Amino acid sequence: MTEPQREIDKQLGAAIRALRHERGLTLVKLARATELSHPFLSQIERGRARPSMRSLFLIAEALGTTQQELLATASPNTSRDLQPQRGDQAATVDLTRGGARLLLHDEHVDLTEFVDVWTDWEEYFVHSRHEFLYVTAGTLEVEIREHGADESTFAILKPRDTIGYPGNTLHRFRSAGPEPASVIVVHSGPGTAHEDREEAGGTATP
């Protein structure tokens, strides 16, 4: 791990701890709300563990914010116009393979890059913001289930393909080809993290 990444991990952990205190939550209460272990959350807050995007989603949901808002506090130059964003200075979180990197954060839009996207289906995400996908490498399979629909819609995306869907839409994606997939995810509009756990099915793990 590079020294800039260690510093980002510490800043992310400090941001989570500060917001937890602001919300009046103990680690025990946060662990109960996220269904993540107390020791794991403690390690994250001390910068000794890096959360997956799913874990960060659950933490953000419990704290009434978004993953991008938390990542932005650990990489503040993502909101500066006309300033280059260096690859080793962006806030990164671990995934099953690869990682996620916040490219831009402001009050109107967030851009997050996912590299080496996972190959297995994970739990659904659902939030209030409009989401737009732009595939940069590999093959991406996307599942979308609109509010009130009994069945999902599936789409296969290749490099330079795009798809978008409104807020409060159940969605998830995975790599579906022989080469690792990478995708840029754009979130627009205000909102906070929210997950429909009953419809998503199952519980999340770090």
TIRO-2110 file (N, C-alpha, C; in Angstrom, 1 decimal):
// TIRO-2110
0.8, -1.2, 0.0, N, 1, A
0.0, 0.0, 0.0, CA, 1, A
0.9, 1.2, 0.0, C, 1, A
0.6, 2.2, -0.8, N, 2, A
1.3, 3.4, -0.9, CA, 2, A
1.1, 4.3, 0.2, C, 2, A
2.0, 5.3, 0.5, N, 3, A
1.8, 6.2, 1.6, CA, 3, A
0.6, 7.1, 1.4, C, 3, A
0.4, 7.6, 0.2, N, 4, A
-0.9, 8.4, 0.0, CA, 4, A
-2.1, 7.6, 0.3, C, 4, A
-2.2, 6.3, -0.1, N, 5, A
-3.3, 5.5, 0.2, CA, 5, A
-3.5, 5.3, 1.7, C, 5, A
-2.4, 5.1, 2.4, N, 6, A
-2.5, 5.0, 3.9, CA, 6, A
-3.1, 6.2, 4.5, C, 6, A
-2.7, 7.4, 4.0, N, 7, A
-3.3, 8.7, 4.5, CA, 7, A
-4.7, 8.8, 4.2, C, 7, A
-5.1, 8.4, 2.9, N, 8, A
-6.5, 8.4, 2.5, CA, 8, A
-7.4, 7.5, 3.5, C, 8, A
-6.8, 6.3, 3.8, N, 9, A
-7.6, 5.4, 4.7, CA, 9, A
-7.8, 6.0, 6.0, C, 9, A
-6.8, 6.7, 6.5, N, 10, A
-6.9, 7.4, 7.8, CA, 10, A
-7.9, 8.5, 7.8, C, 10, A
-7.9, 9.3, 6.7, N, 11, A
-8.8, 10.4, 6.5, CA, 11, A
-10.3, 9.9, 6.4, C, 11, A
-10.4, 8.8, 5.7, N, 12, A
-11.8, 8.2, 5.5, CA, 12, A
-12.3, 7.7, 6.9, C, 12, A
-11.4, 7.0, 7.6, N, 13, A
-11.8, 6.5, 8.9, CA, 13, A
-12.2, 7.7, 9.9, C, 13, A
-11.4, 8.7, 9.8, N, 14, A
-11.6, 9.9, 10.7, CA, 14, A
-13.0, 10.6, 10.3, C, 14, A
-13.3, 10.6, 9.0, N, 15, A
-14.5, 11.2, 8.6, CA, 15, A
-15.7, 10.4, 9.1, C, 15, A
-15.6, 9.1, 9.0, N, 16, A
-16.7, 8.2, 9.5, CA, 16, A
-16.9, 8.4, 11.0, C, 16, A
-15.7, 8.4, 11.7, N, 17, A
-15.8, 8.6, 13.2, CA, 17, A
-16.4, 9.9, 13.6, C, 17, A
-16.0, 11.0, 12.9, N, 18, A
-16.5, 12.3, 13.2, CA, 18, A
-18.0, 12.4, 12.9, C, 18, A
-18.5, 11.8, 11.8, N, 19, A
-19.9, 11.8, 11.5, CA, 19, A
-20.7, 11.0, 12.5, C, 19, A
-20.1, 9.8, 12.9, N, 20, A
-20.8, 9.0, 13.8, CA, 20, A
-21.0, 9.7, 15.1, C, 20, A
-20.0, 10.4, 15.6, N, 21, A
-20.1, 11.2, 16.8, CA, 21, A
-21.1, 12.3, 16.7, C, 21, A
-21.2, 12.9, 15.5, N, 22, A
-22.1, 14.0, 15.2, CA, 22, A
-23.5, 13.4, 15.3, C, 22, A
-23.7, 12.2, 14.8, N, 23, A
-25.0, 11.6, 14.9, CA, 23, A
-25.4, 11.0, 16.2, C, 23, A
-24.4, 11.0, 17.1, N, 24, A
-24.7, 10.5, 18.5, CA, 24, A
-24.7, 9.0, 18.5, C, 24, A
-24.0, 8.3, 17.7, N, 25, A
-24.0, 6.9, 17.6, CA, 25, A
-22.7, 6.3, 18.2, C, 25, A
-22.9, 5.2, 19.0, N, 26, A
-21.7, 4.5, 19.4, CA, 26, A
-21.3, 3.5, 18.3, C, 26, A
-20.1, 2.9, 18.5, N, 27, A
-19.7, 1.9, 17.5, CA, 27, A
-20.6, 0.7, 17.6, C, 27, A
-21.1, 0.4, 18.8, N, 28, A
-22.0, -0.8, 18.9, CA, 28, A
-23.3, -0.5, 18.2, C, 28, A
-23.9, 0.7, 18.3, N, 29, A
-25.1, 1.0, 17.5, CA, 29, A
-24.9, 1.0, 16.0, C, 29, A
-23.7, 1.5, 15.6, N, 30, A
-23.4, 1.5, 14.2, CA, 30, A
-23.3, 0.1, 13.7, C, 30, A
-22.6, -0.7, 14.5, N, 31, A
-22.5, -2.1, 14.1, CA, 31, A
-23.8, -2.8, 13.9, C, 31, A
-24.7, -2.5, 14.8, N, 32, A
-26.1, -3.1, 14.8, CA, 32, A
-26.8, -2.6, 13.6, C, 32, A
-26.7, -1.3, 13.2, N, 33, A
-27.4, -0.7, 12.1, CA, 33, A
-26.9, -1.2, 10.8, C, 33, A
-25.6, -1.5, 10.7, N, 34, A
-25.0, -1.9, 9.4, CA, 34, A
-24.9, -3.4, 9.3, C, 34, A
-25.0, -4.1, 10.4, N, 35, A
-24.8, -5.5, 10.5, CA, 35, A
-23.3, -5.9, 10.1, C, 35, A
-22.4, -4.9, 10.4, N, 36, A
-21.0, -5.1, 10.3, CA, 36, A
-20.4, -5.3, 11.7, C, 36, A
-19.3, -6.0, 11.8, N, 37, A
-18.8, -6.3, 13.1, CA, 37, A
-18.2, -5.0, 13.8, C, 37, A
-18.3, -5.0, 15.1, N, 38, A
-17.7, -3.9, 15.9, CA, 38, A
-16.2, -3.8, 15.6, C, 38, A
-15.4, -4.9, 15.7, N, 39, A
-14.0, -4.8, 15.5, CA, 39, A
-13.6, -4.3, 14.1, C, 39, A
-14.4, -4.7, 13.0, N, 40, A
-14.2, -4.3, 11.7, CA, 40, A
-14.4, -2.8, 11.6, C, 40, A
-15.5, -2.3, 12.1, N, 41, A
-15.8, -0.8, 12.1, CA, 41, A
-14.7, 0.0, 12.8, C, 41, A
-14.2, -0.6, 13.9, N, 42, A
-13.1, 0.1, 14.7, CA, 42, A
-11.9, 0.2, 13.9, C, 42, A
-11.5, -0.9, 13.2, N, 43, A
-10.4, -0.9, 12.3, CA, 43, A
-10.5, 0.1, 11.2, C, 43, A
-11.7, 0.3, 10.6, N, 44, A
-11.9, 1.2, 9.5, CA, 44, A
-11.7, 2.7, 10.1, C, 44, A
-12.3, 2.9, 11.2, N, 45, A
-12.2, 4.3, 11.8, CA, 45, A
-10.7, 4.7, 12.1, C, 45, A
-9.9, 3.7, 12.4, N, 46, A
-8.5, 3.9, 12.7, CA, 46, A
-7.6, 3.9, 11.5, C, 46, A
-8.2, 3.7, 10.3, N, 47, A
-7.5, 3.6, 9.1, CA, 47, A
-6.7, 2.4, 8.9, C, 47, A
-7.0, 1.3, 9.6, N, 48, A
-6.3, 0.1, 9.5, CA, 48, A
-7.0, -1.0, 8.7, C, 48, A
-8.2, -0.7, 8.2, N, 49, A
-8.9, -1.5, 7.3, CA, 49, A
-9.7, -0.7, 6.3, C, 49, A
-9.8, -1.2, 5.1, N, 50, A
-10.5, -0.4, 4.0, CA, 50, A
-11.8, -1.1, 3.7, C, 50, A
-12.9, -0.4, 3.8, N, 51, A
-14.2, -1.0, 3.6, CA, 51, A
-14.4, -1.3, 2.1, C, 51, A
-15.2, -2.3, 1.8, N, 52, A
-15.7, -2.6, 0.5, CA, 52, A
-16.7, -1.5, 0.2, C, 52, A
-17.1, -1.4, -1.1, N, 53, A
-18.1, -0.4, -1.5, CA, 53, A
-19.5, -0.8, -0.8, C, 53, A
-19.8, -2.1, -0.7, N, 54, A
-21.0, -2.5, 0.0, CA, 54, A
-21.0, -2.1, 1.5, C, 54, A
-19.8, -2.3, 2.1, N, 55, A
-19.7, -1.9, 3.6, CA, 55, A
-19.8, -0.4, 3.7, C, 55, A
-19.2, 0.3, 2.8, N, 56, A
-19.2, 1.8, 2.9, CA, 56, A
-20.6, 2.3, 2.6, C, 56, A
-21.4, 1.6, 1.7, N, 57, A
-22.8, 1.9, 1.5, CA, 57, A
-23.6, 1.8, 2.8, C, 57, A
-23.4, 0.7, 3.5, N, 58, A
-24.2, 0.4, 4.7, CA, 58, A
-23.8, 1.5, 5.8, C, 58, A
-22.5, 1.8, 5.9, N, 59, A
-22.1, 2.8, 6.8, CA, 59, A
-22.7, 4.2, 6.5, C, 59, A
-22.6, 4.5, 5.2, N, 60, A
-23.2, 5.8, 4.8, CA, 60, A
-24.7, 5.9, 5.0, C, 60, A
-25.4, 4.8, 4.8, N, 61, A
-26.8, 4.7, 5.0, CA, 61, A
-27.2, 4.9, 6.5, C, 61, A
-26.4, 4.3, 7.3, N, 62, A
-26.7, 4.4, 8.8, CA, 62, A
-26.4, 5.8, 9.3, C, 62, A
-25.5, 6.5, 8.6, N, 63, A
-25.1, 7.9, 9.0, CA, 63, A
-25.8, 8.9, 8.3, C, 63, A
-26.7, 8.5, 7.4, N, 64, A
-27.5, 9.5, 6.6, CA, 64, A
-26.8, 10.3, 5.6, C, 64, A
-25.9, 9.6, 4.9, N, 65, A
-25.1, 10.3, 3.9, CA, 65, A
-24.9, 9.3, 2.7, C, 65, A
-23.9, 9.5, 1.8, N, 66, A
-23.6, 8.7, 0.7, CA, 66, A
-22.2, 8.2, 0.8, C, 66, A
-21.8, 7.1, 0.0, N, 67, A
-20.4, 6.7, -0.1, CA, 67, A
-19.6, 7.8, -0.6, C, 67, A
-20.1, 8.5, -1.7, N, 68, A
-19.3, 9.5, -2.4, CA, 68, A
-19.0, 10.7, -1.4, C, 68, A
-20.0, 11.0, -0.6, N, 69, A
-19.7, 12.1, 0.4, CA, 69, A
-18.6, 11.8, 1.3, C, 69, A
-18.6, 10.5, 1.8, N, 70, A
-17.6, 10.1, 2.7, CA, 70, A
-16.2, 10.0, 2.0, C, 70, A
-16.2, 9.5, 0.8, N, 71, A
-14.9, 9.4, 0.0, CA, 71, A
-14.4, 10.8, -0.3, C, 71, A
-15.3, 11.7, -0.5, N, 72, A
-14.9, 13.1, -0.9, CA, 72, A
-14.1, 13.7, 0.3, C, 72, A
-14.5, 13.4, 1.5, N, 73, A
-13.8, 14.0, 2.7, CA, 73, A
-12.4, 13.4, 2.8, C, 73, A
-12.2, 12.2, 2.2, N, 74, A
-10.9, 11.6, 2.3, CA, 74, A
-10.0, 12.1, 1.1, C, 74, A
-10.6, 12.7, 0.1, N, 75, A
-9.9, 13.1, -1.1, CA, 75, A
-10.5, 14.4, -1.5, C, 75, A
-10.3, 15.5, -0.8, N, 76, A
-11.0, 16.8, -1.0, CA, 76, A
-10.7, 17.4, -2.3, C, 76, A
-9.6, 17.1, -3.0, N, 77, A
-9.4, 17.8, -4.3, CA, 77, A
-10.3, 17.3, -5.4, C, 77, A
-11.2, 16.3, -5.1, N, 78, A
-12.1, 15.8, -6.2, CA, 78, A
-13.1, 16.9, -6.5, C, 78, A
-13.3, 17.9, -5.7, N, 79, A
-14.3, 18.9, -5.9, CA, 79, A
-13.7, 20.2, -6.5, C, 79, A
-12.4, 20.2, -6.8, N, 80, A
-11.8, 21.4, -7.3, CA, 80, A
-11.8, 21.4, -8.9, C, 80, A
-12.3, 22.5, -9.4, N, 81, A
-12.4, 22.6, -10.9, CA, 81, A
-11.0, 23.0, -11.4, C, 81, A
-10.7, 22.6, -12.6, N, 82, A
-9.5, 22.9, -13.3, CA, 82, A
-8.2, 22.4, -12.6, C, 82, A
-8.3, 21.4, -11.7, N, 83, A
-7.2, 20.8, -11.1, CA, 83, A
-7.1, 19.4, -11.4, C, 83, A
-5.9, 18.9, -11.8, N, 84, A
-5.8, 17.4, -12.2, CA, 84, A
-6.0, 16.6, -10.9, C, 84, A
-6.7, 15.4, -11.2, N, 85, A
-6.9, 14.5, -10.1, CA, 85, A
-5.9, 13.3, -10.3, C, 85, A
-4.9, 13.2, -9.4, N, 86, A
-3.9, 12.2, -9.5, CA, 86, A
-4.4, 10.9, -9.1, C, 86, A
-4.0, 9.8, -9.8, N, 87, A
-4.5, 8.5, -9.5, CA, 87, A
-4.2, 8.0, -8.1, C, 87, A
-3.0, 8.4, -7.6, N, 88, A
-2.7, 7.9, -6.3, CA, 88, A
-3.2, 8.8, -5.1, C, 88, A
-3.9, 9.8, -5.5, N, 89, A
-4.5, 10.7, -4.5, CA, 89, A
-6.0, 10.6, -4.3, C, 89, A
-6.6, 9.8, -5.1, N, 90, A
-8.1, 9.6, -5.1, CA, 90, A
-8.4, 8.6, -4.0, C, 90, A
-9.5, 8.8, -3.3, N, 91, A
-10.0, 7.9, -2.3, CA, 91, A
-10.4, 6.6, -3.0, C, 91, A
-9.9, 5.5, -2.5, N, 92, A
-10.1, 4.1, -3.1, CA, 92, A
-10.7, 3.2, -2.1, C, 92, A
-11.6, 2.3, -2.5, N, 93, A
-12.1, 1.3, -1.6, CA, 93, A
-11.9, 0.0, -2.2, C, 93, A
-11.7, -1.1, -1.4, N, 94, A
-11.5, -2.4, -1.9, CA, 94, A
-12.8, -3.0, -2.4, C, 94, A
-12.7, -3.9, -3.4, N, 95, A
-13.9, -4.7, -3.8, CA, 95, A
-13.4, -6.1, -3.8, C, 95, A
-14.3, -7.0, -4.2, N, 96, A
-13.9, -8.4, -4.3, CA, 96, A
-12.6, -8.6, -5.1, C, 96, A
-12.5, -7.8, -6.2, N, 97, A
-11.3, -7.7, -7.0, CA, 97, A
-11.3, -6.2, -7.5, C, 97, A
-10.1, -5.7, -7.7, N, 98, A
-10.1, -4.3, -8.2, CA, 98, A
-10.4, -3.3, -7.1, C, 98, A
-11.1, -2.2, -7.5, N, 99, A
-11.4, -1.2, -6.5, CA, 99, A
-12.3, -0.1, -7.1, C, 99, A
-12.7, 0.8, -6.3, N, 100, A
-13.5, 1.9, -6.7, CA, 100, A
-12.8, 3.2, -6.3, C, 100, A
-12.8, 4.2, -7.2, N, 101, A
-12.1, 5.4, -7.0, CA, 101, A
-13.0, 6.6, -7.4, C, 101, A
-13.2, 7.5, -6.4, N, 102, A
-14.0, 8.7, -6.6, CA, 102, A
-13.2, 9.7, -7.5, C, 102, A
-13.8, 10.0, -8.7, N, 103, A
-13.1, 10.9, -9.6, CA, 103, A
-13.6, 12.4, -9.4, C, 103, A
-14.8, 12.6, -9.1, N, 104, A
-15.4, 14.0, -9.0, CA, 104, A
-16.5, 14.0, -8.0, C, 104, A
-16.5, 15.0, -7.2, N, 105, A
-17.6, 15.2, -6.2, CA, 105, A
-18.0, 16.6, -6.1, C, 105, A
-19.2, 17.0, -6.3, N, 106, A
-19.7, 18.3, -6.0, CA, 106, A
-21.2, 18.2, -5.7, C, 106, A
-21.9, 19.3, -5.5, N, 107, A
-23.2, 19.3, -5.1, CA, 107, A
-24.2, 18.8, -6.1, C, 107, A
-23.7, 18.7, -7.4, N, 108, A
-24.6, 18.3, -8.5, CA, 108, A
-24.4, 16.9, -9.0, C, 108, A
-23.1, 16.4, -8.9, N, 109, A
-22.8, 15.1, -9.6, CA, 109, A
-21.6, 14.5, -8.9, C, 109, A
-21.6, 13.1, -8.9, N, 110, A
-20.5, 12.4, -8.4, CA, 110, A
-20.1, 11.4, -9.5, C, 110, A
-18.8, 11.3, -9.8, N, 111, A
-18.2, 10.3, -10.7, CA, 111, A
-17.4, 9.3, -10.0, C, 111, A
-17.7, 8.0, -10.1, N, 112, A
-16.9, 7.0, -9.4, CA, 112, A
-16.5, 5.9, -10.5, C, 112, A
-15.2, 5.6, -10.4, N, 113, A
-14.7, 4.6, -11.4, CA, 113, A
-14.6, 3.2, -10.7, C, 113, A
-15.1, 2.2, -11.2, N, 114, A
-15.0, 0.8, -10.7, CA, 114, A
-14.1, 0.1, -11.7, C, 114, A
-13.0, -0.5, -11.2, N, 115, A
-12.1, -1.3, -12.0, CA, 115, A
-12.1, -2.7, -11.6, C, 115, A
-11.9, -3.6, -12.6, N, 116, A
-11.9, -5.1, -12.3, CA, 116, A
-13.2, -5.4, -11.6, C, 116, A
-14.3, -5.1, -12.2, N, 117, A
-15.6, -5.4, -11.5, CA, 117, A
-15.8, -6.8, -11.2, C, 117, A
-16.4, -7.1, -10.1, N, 118, A
-16.7, -8.5, -9.6, CA, 118, A
-17.5, -9.3, -10.6, C, 118, A
-17.4, -10.6, -10.6, N, 119, A
-18.1, -11.5, -11.6, CA, 119, A
-19.3, -12.1, -11.0, C, 119, A
-19.5, -12.1, -9.7, N, 120, A
-20.7, -12.6, -9.1, CA, 120, A
-21.7, -11.5, -8.9, C, 120, A
-23.0, -11.9, -8.9, N, 121, A
-24.0, -10.9, -8.5, CA, 121, A
-23.9, -10.6, -7.0, C, 121, A
-24.0, -9.3, -6.7, N, 122, A
-24.0, -8.9, -5.3, CA, 122, A
-25.4, -8.4, -5.0, C, 122, A
-25.6, -7.9, -3.8, N, 123, A
-27.0, -7.4, -3.4, CA, 123, A
-27.3, -6.2, -4.3, C, 123, A
-28.6, -6.0, -4.4, N, 124, A
-29.1, -4.8, -5.1, CA, 124, A
-28.7, -3.5, -4.3, C, 124, A
-28.5, -2.5, -5.1, N, 125, A
-28.4, -1.1, -4.5, CA, 125, A
-29.7, -0.4, -4.9, C, 125, A
-30.2, 0.5, -4.1, N, 126, A
-31.2, 1.4, -4.4, CA, 126, A
-31.0, 2.7, -3.6, C, 126, A
-31.2, 3.9, -4.3, N, 127, A
-31.0, 5.2, -3.7, CA, 127, A
-31.8, 6.2, -4.5, C, 127, A
-31.8, 7.4, -4.0, N, 128, A
-32.7, 8.4, -4.6, CA, 128, A
-32.1, 9.2, -5.8, C, 128, A
-30.9, 8.9, -6.1, N, 129, A
-30.2, 9.7, -7.2, CA, 129, A
-30.3, 9.0, -8.5, C, 129, A
-30.3, 9.8, -9.6, N, 130, A
-30.3, 9.2, -10.9, CA, 130, A
-28.9, 8.6, -11.1, C, 130, A
-28.8, 7.5, -11.8, N, 131, A
-27.5, 6.8, -12.0, CA, 131, A
-27.3, 6.5, -13.5, C, 131, A
-26.1, 6.7, -14.0, N, 132, A
-25.7, 6.5, -15.4, CA, 132, A
-24.4, 5.8, -15.4, C, 132, A
-24.3, 4.7, -16.3, N, 133, A
-23.1, 3.9, -16.4, CA, 133, A
-22.5, 4.1, -17.7, C, 133, A
-21.2, 4.2, -17.7, N, 134, A
-20.4, 4.2, -19.0, CA, 134, A
-19.3, 3.2, -18.9, C, 134, A
-19.3, 2.2, -19.7, N, 135, A
-18.4, 1.1, -19.7, CA, 135, A
-17.1, 1.5, -20.4, C, 135, A
-15.9, 1.3, -19.8, N, 136, A
-14.7, 1.7, -20.4, CA, 136, A
-13.8, 0.5, -20.8, C, 136, A
-14.2, -0.7, -20.2, N, 137, A
-13.4, -1.9, -20.6, CA, 137, A
-14.2, -3.2, -20.3, C, 137, A
-14.0, -4.2, -21.0, N, 138, A
-14.7, -5.5, -20.7, CA, 138, A
-16.2, -5.5, -21.1, C, 138, A
-16.9, -6.5, -20.5, N, 139, A
-18.3, -6.6, -20.7, CA, 139, A
-19.0, -6.6, -19.4, C, 139, A
-20.1, -5.7, -19.3, N, 140, A
-20.8, -5.5, -18.1, CA, 140, A
-22.2, -6.0, -18.3, C, 140, A
-22.7, -6.8, -17.3, N, 141, A
-24.1, -7.2, -17.3, CA, 141, A
-24.8, -6.4, -16.2, C, 141, A
-25.9, -5.7, -16.6, N, 142, A
-26.7, -4.8, -15.6, CA, 142, A
-28.1, -5.4, -15.4, C, 142, A
-28.5, -5.5, -14.2, N, 143, A
-29.9, -5.9, -13.9, CA, 143, A
-30.6, -4.7, -13.2, C, 143, A
-31.7, -4.3, -13.8, N, 144, A
-32.5, -3.2, -13.3, CA, 144, A
-33.9, -3.7, -13.0, C, 144, A
-34.5, -3.3, -11.9, N, 145, A
-35.8, -3.7, -11.5, CA, 145, A
-36.6, -2.4, -11.1, C, 145, A
-37.4, -1.9, -11.9, N, 146, A
-38.1, -0.6, -11.6, CA, 146, A
-39.1, -0.8, -10.5, C, 146, A
-39.4, 0.3, -9.8, N, 147, A
-40.3, 0.3, -8.7, CA, 147, A
-41.6, -0.3, -9.0, C, 147, A
-42.0, -1.4, -8.2, N, 148, A
-43.3, -2.0, -8.5, CA, 148, A
-43.3, -3.1, -9.5, C, 148, A
-42.2, -3.3, -10.2, N, 149, A
-42.1, -4.4, -11.2, CA, 149, A
-41.8, -5.7, -10.6, C, 149, A
-42.4, -6.8, -11.2, N, 150, A
-42.2, -8.1, -10.7, CA, 150, A
-40.9, -8.8, -11.3, C, 150, A
-40.5, -8.3, -12.4, N, 151, A
-39.4, -8.9, -13.1, CA, 151, A
-38.3, -7.8, -13.4, C, 151, A
-37.1, -8.3, -13.6, N, 152, A
-36.0, -7.4, -13.9, CA, 152, A
-35.7, -7.3, -15.4, C, 152, A
-35.1, -6.2, -15.7, N, 153, A
-34.6, -6.0, -17.1, CA, 153, A
-33.1, -6.2, -17.1, C, 153, A
-32.5, -6.9, -18.0, N, 154, A
-31.1, -7.2, -18.1, CA, 154, A
-30.5, -6.5, -19.4, C, 154, A
-29.3, -6.0, -19.3, N, 155, A
-28.6, -5.4, -20.4, CA, 155, A
-27.2, -5.8, -20.4, C, 155, A
-26.6, -6.1, -21.6, N, 156, A
-25.2, -6.4, -21.7, CA, 156, A
-24.5, -5.1, -22.4, C, 156, A
-23.5, -4.6, -21.7, N, 157, A
-22.8, -3.4, -22.2, CA, 157, A
-21.4, -3.7, -22.5, C, 157, A
-21.0, -3.2, -23.7, N, 158, A
-19.6, -3.3, -24.1, CA, 158, A
-18.9, -1.9, -23.9, C, 158, A
-17.6, -1.8, -24.2, N, 159, A
-16.9, -0.5, -24.1, CA, 159, A
-17.6, 0.6, -24.9, C, 159, A
-17.8, 1.7, -24.2, N, 160, A
-18.4, 2.9, -24.7, CA, 160, A
-19.9, 2.8, -24.7, C, 160, A
-20.5, 1.7, -24.3, N, 161, A
-21.9, 1.6, -24.1, CA, 161, A
-22.4, 2.3, -22.8, C, 161, A
-23.6, 2.8, -22.8, N, 162, A
-24.1, 3.5, -21.6, CA, 162, A
-25.5, 3.0, -21.3, C, 162, A
-25.9, 3.3, -20.1, N, 163, A
-27.3, 3.0, -19.6, CA, 163, A
-27.6, 3.9, -18.4, C, 163, A
-28.8, 4.3, -18.3, N, 164, A
-29.1, 5.1, -17.1, CA, 164, A
-30.5, 4.7, -16.5, C, 164, A
-30.7, 5.0, -15.3, N, 165, A
-32.0, 4.7, -14.6, CA, 165, A
-32.3, 5.7, -13.5, C, 165, A
-33.5, 6.0, -13.2, N, 166, A
-33.9, 7.0, -12.2, CA, 166, A
-33.6, 6.5, -10.8, C, 166, A
-33.7, 7.4, -9.9, N, 167, A
-33.6, 7.1, -8.5, CA, 167, A
-34.6, 6.1, -8.0, C, 167, A
-34.4, 5.4, -6.9, N, 168, A
-35.3, 4.5, -6.3, CA, 168, A
-35.5, 3.3, -7.2, C, 168, A
-34.5, 2.9, -8.1, N, 169, A
-34.6, 1.8, -8.9, CA, 169, A
-33.6, 0.7, -8.4, C, 169, A
-34.1, -0.5, -8.1, N, 170, A
-33.2, -1.6, -7.7, CA, 170, A
-32.3, -1.9, -8.9, C, 170, A
-31.0, -2.0, -8.6, N, 171, A
-30.0, -2.2, -9.7, CA, 171, A
-28.7, -2.9, -9.1, C, 171, A
-28.1, -3.5, -10.0, N, 172, A
-26.8, -4.1, -9.7, CA, 172, A
-26.1, -4.5, -11.0, C, 172, A
-24.8, -4.7, -11.0, N, 173, A
-24.1, -5.1, -12.2, CA, 173, A
-22.9, -6.0, -11.8, C, 173, A
-22.4, -6.6, -12.9, N, 174, A
-21.2, -7.6, -12.7, CA, 174, A
-20.5, -7.7, -14.0, C, 174, A
-19.3, -8.1, -13.9, N, 175, A
-18.5, -8.4, -15.1, CA, 175, A
-19.0, -9.7, -15.7, C, 175, A
-19.2, -9.7, -17.1, N, 176, A
-19.8, -10.9, -17.7, CA, 176, A
-19.0, -11.3, -19.0, C, 176, A
-17.7, -11.1, -19.0, N, 177, A
-16.9, -11.5, -20.1, CA, 177, A
-15.5, -12.0, -19.7, C, 177, A
-14.7, -12.5, -20.6, N, 178, A
-13.4, -13.1, -20.2, CA, 178, A
-12.4, -12.0, -19.7, C, 178, A
-12.6, -10.7, -20.1, N, 179, A
-11.7, -9.7, -19.7, CA, 179, A
-12.3, -8.9, -18.5, C, 179, A
-11.5, -8.4, -17.6, N, 180, A
-12.1, -7.6, -16.5, CA, 180, A
-12.8, -6.4, -17.0, C, 180, A
-13.9, -6.1, -16.4, N, 181, A
-14.7, -4.9, -16.8, CA, 181, A
-14.4, -3.7, -15.9, C, 181, A
-14.5, -2.6, -16.5, N, 182, A
-14.4, -1.3, -15.8, CA, 182, A
-15.5, -0.4, -16.2, C, 182, A
-16.0, 0.4, -15.3, N, 183, A
-17.2, 1.2, -15.6, CA, 183, A
-17.1, 2.5, -14.8, C, 183, A
-17.5, 3.6, -15.3, N, 184, A
-17.6, 4.9, -14.6, CA, 184, A
-19.1, 5.1, -14.3, C, 184, A
-19.4, 5.3, -13.0, N, 185, A
-20.8, 5.5, -12.5, CA, 185, A
-21.0, 6.9, -12.2, C, 185, A
-22.0, 7.5, -12.7, N, 186, A
-22.3, 8.9, -12.5, CA, 186, A
-23.6, 9.0, -11.7, C, 186, A
-23.6, 9.7, -10.6, N, 187, A
-24.8, 9.9, -9.7, CA, 187, A
-25.1, 11.4, -9.8, C, 187, A
-26.3, 11.7, -10.1, N, 188, A
-26.7, 13.1, -10.2, CA, 188, A
-27.9, 13.4, -9.3, C, 188, A
-28.0, 14.6, -8.8, N, 189, A
-29.1, 15.0, -8.0, CA, 189, A
-28.8, 14.8, -6.5, C, 189, A
-29.5, 15.4, -5.6, N, 190, A
-29.3, 15.3, -4.2, CA, 190, A
-29.8, 13.9, -3.7, C, 190, A
-29.4, 13.5, -2.6, N, 191, A
-29.9, 12.3, -2.0, CA, 191, A
-29.0, 11.7, -1.0, C, 191, A
-29.5, 10.8, -0.2, N, 192, A
-28.7, 10.1, 0.8, CA, 192, A
-28.8, 8.6, 0.5, C, 192, A
-27.9, 7.8, 1.1, N, 193, A
-27.9, 6.4, 0.8, CA, 193, A
-29.1, 5.8, 1.4, C, 193, A
-29.7, 4.8, 0.7, N, 194, A
-30.9, 4.1, 1.2, CA, 194, A
-30.9, 2.7, 0.5, C, 194, A
-31.2, 1.7, 1.3, N, 195, A
-31.2, 0.4, 0.7, CA, 195, A
-32.5, -0.3, 1.1, C, 195, A
-33.2, -0.9, 0.2, N, 196, A
-34.4, -1.7, 0.5, CA, 196, A
-33.9, -3.1, 0.8, C, 196, A
-33.6, -3.4, 2.1, N, 197, A
-33.0, -4.7, 2.4, CA, 197, A
-34.0, -5.8, 2.2, C, 197, A
-35.3, -5.6, 2.3, N, 198, A
-36.2, -6.7, 2.2, CA, 198, A
-36.2, -7.2, 0.7, C, 198, A
-36.2, -6.2, -0.2, N, 199, A
-36.2, -6.6, -1.6, CA, 199, A
-34.8, -7.1, -2.1, C, 199, A
-33.8, -6.5, -1.5, N, 200, A
-32.4, -6.8, -2.0, CA, 200, A
-32.1, -8.2, -1.6, C, 200, A
-32.6, -8.7, -0.4, N, 201, A
-32.4, -10.0, 0.0, CA, 201, A
-31.1, -10.3, 0.6, C, 201, A
-31.0, -10.8, 1.8, N, 202, A
-29.7, -11.2, 2.4, CA, 202, A
-29.1, -10.0, 3.2, C, 202, A
-28.0, -10.2, 3.7, N, 203, A
-27.3, -9.2, 4.5, CA, 203, A
-25.9, -9.0, 3.9, C, 203, A
-25.3, -7.9, 4.1, N, 204, A
-24.0, -7.5, 3.5, CA, 204, A
-22.9, -8.0, 4.5, C, 204, A
-21.8, -8.2, 3.9, N, 205, A
-20.6, -8.6, 4.7, CA, 205, A
-19.4, -7.7, 4.2, C, 205, A
-18.4, -7.5, 5.1, N, 206, A
-17.3, -6.7, 4.7, CA, 206, A
-16.6, -7.2, 3.4, C, 206, A
END
